[in-house]
Amino acid sequence: MSRIGKKTIAIPSGVTLTVDGQTVTVKGPKGQLAWTIAEEIELRQDADGLTLAPREDTQRARAMWGLSRTLVANMVEGVTKGFERNLELVGVGYRAAMKGRSLSLQLGYSHDVDLAPPEGVTFAVGKPTEVKISGIDKQVVGEMAARIRKIRPPEPYKGKGVRYAGEKVRRKEGKKK
């Protein structure tokens, strides 16, 4: 039995959740998200929320059960609160700036790296060395943060690069004479 899958997803006030076959659509104050659940999962909408259960006892059905419940719960949280990832730029001359809606990064290359946000994602630059990525879809926000980090990942000798806020970079000792 999936401990995560058998939990009921509570629907807060101001959020409408509609089930059309295997497609779940969630509308809330921040926007709308839709996702199609695997055929192995059965959906039941009650007064207290949405419950998911496997149709048969197969390995794939058990695997999709907890995943589907988590994805729908993330959709509900996304349209009510939203998601955000914070990045830190560590290094001399590393900085970020906004150019309209897009993000311009100076990361030690001979050119600036300009990134346009995907649909539903916004960038914010508080300090020149901090970038905040926010949106309603957890996967898109996390993927955008990973793409920015991949441009200049933190290196282990001086710790320079783009890192997640609070990320610990494992440092190495330099050469000895």
C-alpha positions in Angstrom: 0.0 0.0 0.0 1.2 3.5 -0.9 1.3 5.7 2.2 1.3 8.8 0.1 -1.3 7.5 -2.5 -4.0 6.7 0.0 -4.1 10.2 1.5 -7.1 12.3 0.4 -6.2 15.6 -1.4 -8.0 18.4 0.3 -9.5 21.0 -2.0 -9.2 24.5 -0.4 -11.9 27.2 -0.8 -11.5 29.2 -4.0 -10.2 26.2 -5.9 -12.3 24.2 -8.4 -11.2 20.7 -9.3 -12.9 19.0 -12.3 -12.4 15.4 -13.4 -13.1 14.6 -17.0 -12.3 10.9 -17.6 -8.6 10.7 -16.6 -7.9 14.4 -17.0 -7.8 16.5 -13.9 -8.2 20.3 -14.2 -7.5 22.6 -11.3 -8.5 26.3 -11.3 -7.5 28.7 -8.6 -6.7 32.3 -7.8 -3.2 32.1 -9.5 -4.3 30.2 -12.6 -5.3 26.9 -14.1 -3.4 23.6 -14.6 -4.5 20.3 -16.2 -2.9 16.8 -16.2 -3.9 13.4 -17.6 -3.6 10.6 -15.0 -2.4 7.1 -16.1 -5.2 4.6 -17.0 -4.2 2.4 -14.0 -5.5 4.9 -11.5 -9.1 5.4 -10.5 -10.3 8.9 -9.4 -13.1 9.5 -6.8 -14.2 13.0 -5.9 -15.9 13.3 -2.6 -17.1 16.2 -0.5 -13.9 16.2 1.5 -11.6 16.0 -1.5 -10.1 13.8 -4.2 -9.1 10.2 -3.6 -6.9 8.1 -5.9 -6.8 4.3 -6.0 -5.2 1.7 -8.3 -7.6 -0.2 -10.5 -5.7 -3.4 -10.2 -2.7 -4.6 -8.2 0.2 -4.4 -10.6 3.6 -3.0 -10.1 3.0 -0.1 -12.6 -0.4 0.7 -10.9 1.3 0.9 -7.5 4.1 3.1 -8.9 1.7 5.5 -10.6 -0.6 5.7 -7.5 1.7 7.8 -5.3 3.1 9.7 -8.2 -0.4 10.7 -9.5 -1.5 11.8 -6.0 1.6 14.0 -5.5 1.3 15.6 -8.9 -2.4 16.5 -8.3 -1.6 17.8 -4.8 1.2 20.0 -6.3 -1.3 21.3 -8.9 -3.7 22.3 -6.1 -0.8 24.0 -4.1 0.5 25.7 -7.2 -2.8 27.4 -8.1 -3.3 28.6 -4.5 0.2 29.5 -3.2 2.6 29.0 -6.2 6.2 27.7 -6.2 9.5 29.5 -6.1 13.2 28.6 -6.3 16.0 31.0 -5.3 19.4 31.0 -6.9 22.6 32.6 -5.7 25.4 33.8 -7.9 28.8 33.5 -6.3 31.9 34.9 -8.0 33.6 38.2 -8.8 31.6 40.0 -11.5 28.8 37.4 -11.5 25.5 39.3 -11.5 21.9 39.2 -12.8 19.6 41.9 -14.2 16.2 42.1 -15.7 15.7 43.1 -19.4 12.0 43.5 -19.7 10.6 40.0 -18.7 13.8 38.2 -19.6 16.8 37.6 -17.3 20.3 38.7 -18.3 23.2 36.9 -16.5 26.9 37.9 -16.4 28.7 34.7 -15.4 32.3 35.2 -16.5 31.8 34.4 -20.2 32.7 36.9 -23.0 29.0 37.5 -23.5 25.8 38.0 -21.4 23.4 35.0 -21.2 19.9 36.1 -21.8 17.0 33.8 -20.9 13.3 34.3 -21.7 10.9 32.9 -19.1 8.6 30.0 -20.2 4.9 30.5 -20.1 3.7 30.9 -16.4 7.2 31.6 -15.0 8.4 35.0 -13.7 11.9 36.1 -12.8 12.8 38.6 -10.0 16.2 40.0 -9.1 16.3 41.5 -5.6 20.1 41.9 -5.3 22.4 41.5 -8.3 23.5 38.2 -7.0 20.1 36.7 -6.2 17.5 35.4 -8.7 14.0 34.3 -7.7 12.1 32.1 -10.1 8.3 31.7 -9.4 5.3 30.2 -11.1 2.3 27.8 -10.5 3.8 24.7 -12.1 6.4 23.0 -9.8 8.1 21.1 -12.6 8.5 24.1 -14.9 9.9 26.3 -12.0 12.4 23.6 -11.0 13.4 22.9 -14.5 14.1 26.5 -15.2 16.2 26.8 -12.0 18.2 23.7 -13.1 18.8 25.2 -16.6 20.1 28.4 -15.1 22.3 26.5 -12.6 23.7 24.4 -15.5 25.0 27.5 -17.3 27.7 27.8 -14.6 27.5 25.1 -11.9 29.4 25.7 -8.7 33.0 24.5 -8.9 34.6 22.7 -5.9 37.8 24.7 -5.6 36.6 28.3 -5.0 32.9 27.6 -4.9 32.2 30.0 -7.8 29.0 29.6 -9.9 25.3 29.5 -9.7 23.8 27.5 -6.8 20.5 27.0 -5.2 19.9 29.1 -2.1 21.2 27.2 0.9 23.0 24.7 -1.2 26.3 23.4 0.4 29.1 23.1 -2.1 31.6 20.4 -1.2 35.0 22.1 -1.4 38.3 20.5 -2.4 41.8 21.3 -1.3 44.0 22.8 -4.0 47.4 21.4 -5.2 50.2 21.1 -2.6 53.8 22.0 -3.5 
